[in-house]
Amino acid sequence: MPVRRAAFFVSDSTGITAQTLGSALLANFPGVLFVRRTLPFVVGEQGAAQVVRALERAQAAGLAPVVFTTVKDPVVRAALASAPGARIDLLGGHLTELEEVLGTTASEQLGQFHTLGDTTAYFARMRAVEFAIEHDDGQSTRALDQAEVIIIAPSRCGKTPTTMYLALQHGVLVANYPLTDEDFPTDGLPPLVAPYASRCFGVTTTPLRLSQVRHERRPQSRYASLAQCTLELRRAEQLYQRNRVPFVNSSTKSVEEMSAVILQSLELRRERLSGDEPS
């Protein structure tokens, strides 16, 4: 049986930063089973007391809590310092270092990372989300020329989650298009996306994984059969190769990793277009 520990992500804001950074660290310990809990908007004595009680319950249950914090409130920090469990401050030391580098002190305002902040960037992300919804699964061609990336792949390969992540996290205008039987009589890209071939990015997976995912949607159908999945993936990968479309295998990568690969490809394309590509 794996070792079980409690992992708490404690924040004076949404907890997203603590959860993201903490989870990235925990991923390096696959032999430990973590019971995770995020405690957001922890401020003042009342909030601190609630966290301490949660840590005491975890300790009493034998889960030996590990606490990841992004808290500035000195009251909460003091309470956590004497509470059960190991505390990992994801901001403290780094803020001090950055204050020294910048020659100024950090703001005491709480939860600044997830405020609107740069409103231009915020509204760019919202526009990107609207664009992604409108252009999901090839359902709209309006303003498709504005897409920075067009993800193409057979159905259920992971196009939509990747599209939405790129839009929400990075503000990238992304459309996606499903490859179907009608798209394979010719060697070229489907007519809808062919004019934007340089912006296309393909996704593939393994036949077994695709079959499993499709069986959840349409059990015992031809659509979900291993033979059909194998055929569609083989044709898609051949299409990518013929048309020099970069592609990634979603069966071995998370949405975050796939998005990073796509962003890197997009940046390389921008460098080529601007003439900045290294020789």
C-alpha positions as CSV (number, residue, x, y, z in Angstrom):
1,M,0.0,0.0,0.0
2,P,1.3,3.5,-0.9
3,V,2.1,6.0,1.9
4,R,-0.9,8.4,2.4
5,R,-0.3,12.0,3.2
6,A,-2.6,15.1,3.2
7,A,-1.6,17.9,0.9
8,F,-3.2,21.3,1.6
9,F,-3.0,24.3,-0.7
10,V,-3.6,27.4,1.4
11,S,-4.0,30.9,-0.1
12,D,-5.4,34.4,0.6
13,S,-6.7,34.4,-2.9
14,T,-8.1,31.7,-5.2
15,G,-5.5,29.0,-4.4
16,I,-4.8,28.4,-8.0
17,T,-1.1,29.4,-7.7
18,A,-0.5,27.3,-4.6
19,Q,-2.3,24.3,-6.2
20,T,-0.4,24.6,-9.5
21,L,3.0,25.0,-8.0
22,G,2.4,22.5,-5.2
23,S,1.0,19.9,-7.5
24,A,4.1,20.3,-9.8
25,L,6.3,19.5,-6.8
26,L,4.1,16.5,-5.6
27,A,4.2,15.0,-9.1
28,N,7.8,14.0,-8.4
29,F,6.7,11.6,-5.7
30,P,4.5,9.0,-7.5
31,G,4.9,6.5,-4.6
32,V,3.0,8.7,-2.2
33,L,-0.8,9.0,-2.3
34,F,-1.8,12.5,-1.5
35,V,-5.2,13.4,-0.2
36,R,-5.5,17.0,-1.6
37,R,-7.5,19.9,-0.4
38,T,-7.5,23.6,-1.5
39,L,-8.3,26.3,1.1
40,P,-8.8,29.6,-0.7
41,F,-9.4,33.1,0.6
42,V,-7.9,32.5,4.0
43,V,-7.6,35.8,5.8
44,G,-7.5,36.9,9.5
45,E,-7.9,35.0,12.7
46,Q,-11.1,33.3,11.7
47,G,-9.6,32.0,8.4
48,A,-6.4,30.9,10.2
49,A,-8.4,29.0,12.8
50,Q,-10.3,27.1,10.2
51,V,-7.1,26.0,8.5
52,V,-5.5,25.0,11.7
53,R,-8.5,22.8,12.6
54,A,-8.3,21.1,9.2
55,L,-4.7,20.4,9.7
56,E,-5.3,19.0,13.1
57,R,-8.0,16.7,11.8
58,A,-5.6,15.4,9.1
59,Q,-2.8,14.9,11.6
60,A,-5.2,13.0,13.9
61,A,-6.2,10.8,10.9
62,G,-2.6,9.8,10.4
63,L,-2.2,11.7,7.2
64,A,0.8,13.9,8.3
65,P,-0.1,17.0,6.3
66,V,2.1,18.9,3.9
67,V,1.0,22.6,3.5
68,F,1.8,24.6,0.4
69,T,1.1,28.3,1.0
70,T,0.9,31.6,-0.9
71,V,-0.2,33.6,2.0
72,K,0.9,37.2,2.9
73,D,-1.3,37.8,5.9
74,P,1.0,37.7,8.9
75,V,-1.8,36.5,11.2
76,V,-2.3,33.4,9.0
77,R,1.4,32.8,8.5
78,A,1.9,32.8,12.3
79,A,-0.9,30.4,12.9
80,L,0.4,28.0,10.2
81,A,3.9,28.1,11.7
82,S,2.6,26.5,14.9
83,A,0.1,24.2,13.2
84,P,0.6,20.5,12.6
85,G,2.4,19.5,9.4
86,A,5.3,20.6,7.2
87,R,4.8,24.1,5.7
88,I,6.3,25.0,2.3
89,D,6.0,28.7,1.6
90,L,5.9,29.2,-2.1
91,L,6.3,33.0,-1.9
92,G,8.2,34.0,1.2
93,G,11.9,33.5,0.3
94,H,11.4,34.4,-3.3
95,L,9.7,37.7,-2.5
96,T,12.6,38.6,-0.3
97,E,15.1,37.8,-3.0
98,L,13.0,39.8,-5.6
99,E,12.8,42.8,-3.2
100,E,16.6,42.8,-3.1
101,V,16.9,42.5,-6.8
102,L,14.4,45.3,-7.5
103,G,15.4,47.5,-4.7
104,T,11.8,48.0,-3.4
105,T,9.4,46.2,-1.1
106,A,6.6,44.0,-2.2
107,S,3.0,45.2,-2.0
108,E,1.1,44.1,1.1
109,Q,-2.2,43.9,-0.9
110,L,-3.5,40.4,-0.8
111,G,-4.3,38.1,-3.7
112,Q,-2.8,40.4,-6.4
113,F,-1.8,37.6,-8.8
114,H,-5.4,36.7,-9.6
115,T,-6.9,40.2,-9.7
116,L,-7.7,41.7,-13.1
117,G,-4.2,43.4,-13.1
118,D,-3.5,44.1,-16.8
119,T,-7.0,44.6,-18.1
120,T,-5.8,44.4,-21.7
121,A,-4.4,40.9,-21.2
122,Y,-7.6,39.9,-19.3
123,F,-9.9,41.0,-22.0
124,A,-7.7,39.4,-24.6
125,R,-8.1,36.1,-22.8
126,M,-11.9,36.5,-22.7
127,R,-12.0,37.3,-26.4
128,A,-9.9,34.2,-27.0
129,V,-12.4,32.0,-25.0
130,E,-15.3,33.4,-27.0
131,F,-13.4,32.7,-30.3
132,A,-12.6,29.2,-29.1
133,I,-16.3,28.5,-28.3
134,E,-17.5,29.8,-31.6
135,H,-14.9,27.9,-33.6
136,D,-15.1,24.6,-31.7
137,D,-15.3,21.4,-33.9
138,G,-15.4,23.5,-37.1
139,Q,-18.8,24.8,-36.4
140,S,-18.0,28.3,-37.6
141,T,-15.9,29.8,-40.4
142,R,-16.5,33.5,-39.4
143,A,-13.2,35.3,-38.9
144,L,-11.3,32.0,-39.2
145,D,-8.5,34.0,-40.8
146,Q,-7.9,35.6,-37.3
147,A,-7.0,32.2,-35.7
148,E,-3.4,32.0,-34.6
149,V,-3.6,28.2,-34.3
150,I,-6.0,25.7,-35.9
151,I,-5.9,22.3,-34.2
152,I,-6.9,19.4,-36.4
153,A,-7.5,15.8,-35.3
154,P,-9.9,13.0,-35.5
155,S,-12.8,13.2,-33.0
156,R,-12.0,12.7,-29.3
157,C,-8.2,13.2,-29.5
158,G,-8.2,16.2,-27.2
159,K,-8.7,19.1,-29.5
160,T,-11.3,21.0,-27.3
161,P,-9.5,20.9,-23.9
162,T,-6.3,22.1,-25.5
163,T,-8.1,24.8,-27.4
164,M,-9.8,26.1,-24.3
165,Y,-6.6,25.9,-22.2
166,L,-4.6,28.0,-24.8
167,A,-7.4,30.5,-24.9
168,L,-8.0,30.9,-21.2
169,Q,-4.4,30.7,-20.0
170,H,-2.6,32.4,-22.8
171,G,-5.1,34.4,-24.7
172,V,-4.3,32.7,-28.0
173,L,-7.0,32.7,-30.7
174,V,-7.5,29.0,-31.4
175,A,-10.0,27.1,-33.7
176,N,-10.2,23.4,-34.0
177,Y,-11.4,21.2,-36.8
178,P,-12.5,17.5,-36.7
179,L,-11.0,15.2,-39.3
180,T,-13.8,12.9,-40.7
181,D,-14.1,10.3,-43.5
182,E,-15.0,13.1,-45.9
183,D,-11.6,14.8,-45.4
184,F,-9.5,11.9,-46.8
185,P,-10.3,11.4,-50.5
186,T,-7.5,13.9,-51.4
187,D,-3.9,14.4,-50.2
188,G,-4.4,18.0,-49.2
189,L,-5.8,19.5,-46.1
190,P,-9.6,20.0,-45.8
191,P,-10.8,23.0,-47.8
192,L,-11.9,24.9,-44.7
193,V,-8.4,24.9,-43.2
194,A,-6.2,24.6,-46.3
195,P,-5.8,28.4,-46.7
196,Y,-4.3,28.5,-43.2
197,A,-2.0,25.5,-43.5
198,S,0.9,27.3,-41.8
199,R,-1.3,27.8,-38.7
200,C,-2.4,24.1,-38.4
201,F,-1.3,21.8,-35.7
202,G,-2.3,18.2,-35.5
203,V,-3.1,15.9,-32.6
204,T,-3.0,12.1,-32.5
205,T,-3.2,9.4,-29.9
206,T,-3.0,5.7,-29.7
207,P,-5.8,3.5,-31.2
208,L,-6.5,1.8,-27.9
209,R,-6.8,5.1,-26.0
210,L,-9.0,6.6,-28.6
211,S,-11.2,3.5,-28.6
212,Q,-11.6,3.7,-24.9
213,V,-12.5,7.3,-24.9
214,R,-15.0,6.8,-27.7
215,H,-16.6,3.8,-26.0
216,E,-17.6,6.1,-23.2
217,R,-19.5,8.2,-25.6
218,R,-20.9,5.5,-28.0
219,P,-20.4,2.1,-26.6
220,Q,-20.1,-0.9,-28.9
221,S,-20.3,1.3,-32.0
222,R,-18.2,1.2,-35.2
223,Y,-17.1,4.8,-34.3
224,A,-15.5,3.4,-31.2
225,S,-14.1,0.2,-32.6
226,L,-10.3,-0.4,-32.5
227,A,-10.2,-1.0,-36.2
228,Q,-11.9,2.4,-37.0
229,C,-9.7,4.2,-34.5
230,T,-6.6,2.7,-36.0
231,L,-7.7,3.7,-39.5
232,E,-8.5,7.3,-38.6
233,L,-5.3,7.8,-36.7
234,R,-3.2,6.3,-39.5
235,R,-4.9,8.5,-42.1
236,A,-4.5,11.6,-39.9
237,E,-0.8,11.1,-39.3
238,Q,-0.2,10.6,-43.0
239,L,-2.1,13.8,-43.7
240,Y,0.0,15.7,-41.2
241,Q,3.2,14.3,-42.7
242,R,2.2,15.0,-46.3
243,N,1.3,18.6,-45.5
244,R,4.2,19.3,-43.1
245,V,1.8,19.9,-40.2
246,P,3.5,19.5,-36.8
247,F,1.6,17.2,-34.5
248,V,1.7,15.8,-30.9
249,N,0.5,12.6,-29.3
250,S,-2.1,13.4,-26.6
251,S,-1.9,10.0,-25.0
252,T,1.5,10.8,-23.5
253,K,1.1,14.4,-22.7
254,S,-1.1,16.6,-20.4
255,V,-3.1,19.5,-21.8
256,E,-0.5,21.8,-20.3
257,E,2.3,20.0,-22.1
258,M,0.5,19.9,-25.4
259,S,-0.2,23.6,-25.1
260,A,3.5,24.3,-24.4
261,V,4.5,22.3,-27.6
262,I,1.9,24.2,-29.7
263,L,3.0,27.6,-28.3
264,Q,6.6,26.7,-29.1
265,S,5.6,25.8,-32.6
266,L,3.7,29.1,-32.9
267,E,6.7,31.1,-31.7
268,L,8.9,29.4,-34.2
269,R,6.5,30.3,-37.0
270,R,6.4,33.9,-35.9
271,E,10.2,34.0,-36.0
272,R,10.2,32.6,-39.5
273,L,7.6,35.2,-40.7
274,S,9.6,38.0,-39.1
275,G,12.9,36.8,-40.5
276,D,14.4,36.4,-37.0
277,E,14.9,32.6,-37.3
278,P,18.5,31.8,-36.4
279,S,20.6,30.6,-39.2
